[in-house]
Amino acid sequence: MNRKKFIKTSILSTTALAVLPHLSFSSNQQQFTVDQLIGKGNPDIVGDSYTSKMHKEAKKAFLKMKEAASKEAIQIEIVSAYRSFERQKQIFEGKYNRFTQQGLSPIQAIEKIIEYSTIPGTSRHHWGTDIDIIDSNAPRPESVLLAKHFHGTGPFCKLKDWLTEHANSYGFYEVYTNNANRKGFKYEPWHFSYAPVSKPMLQEYKKLDVQAILKEEKIKGSEHFSEAFIEKYRSENILDINPKLLS
């Protein structure tokens, strides 16, 4: 391709992406659409429920990991896997309504929500690479996704110990680690990500104008997503994760 044609093609591609944000764009090795990255559709997702829908490559690796764990009398159960934009929006706005009705200001409500829950369009669960898991062979507490259940005498201690030793060999890594210096979402010993797919997706996600996308979607409270708020959220909630999932 000559230089003149290359420049023209580059300008047209950039203009098209600005005008039509759901067009696909590519990295050196992967190609993802904006829709894939924000949970609005992904042809690589397989499964038929919120506990079975996953990226096809992540699912293959998960089934191998599940089979290996079963030999140690651990039955890995997915509590949540792929989560669409609309589902995350329902979760976020439900909490937003509840907290503001309880008297919190919009900003206070948002800050409380993002202790554990993501803003729709920013969840790693949108990619089909991330899973929340427990051990169904263990006694089931009323609220399963609490850190105390994975430590001490908690019912999921055996699972946690097994994952610490073996999960990485299947490509899965804990996302929100128990690191006192880490900011953003609180510690989640149940949340694992399939790195071979989630890492390149994160690299592409970092290129998005998140503030513009969120305002376009008219999410409740989005008028409070200032440039400063989004930059802090990006730095702490999206990128302050297990370093092994960054690059």
TARAZI-V369117 format. One record per helix or strand. SS is the DSSP state (alpha for helix, beta for strand). FROM is the first residue (numbers start at 1). TO is the last residue. If there is no record, write none. Layout:
[[SS,FROM,TO] [SS,FROM,TO]]
This chain:
[[alpha,3,19] [beta,24,26] [beta,31,33] [alpha,34,38] [beta,45,46] [beta,54,55] [alpha,56,70] [beta,76,80] [alpha,85,101] [alpha,106,113] [alpha,124,127] [beta,130,135] [alpha,147,150] [alpha,157,170] [beta,172,174] [beta,191,194] [alpha,195,205] [alpha,210,216] [alpha,222,224] [alpha,227,238] [alpha,243,245]]
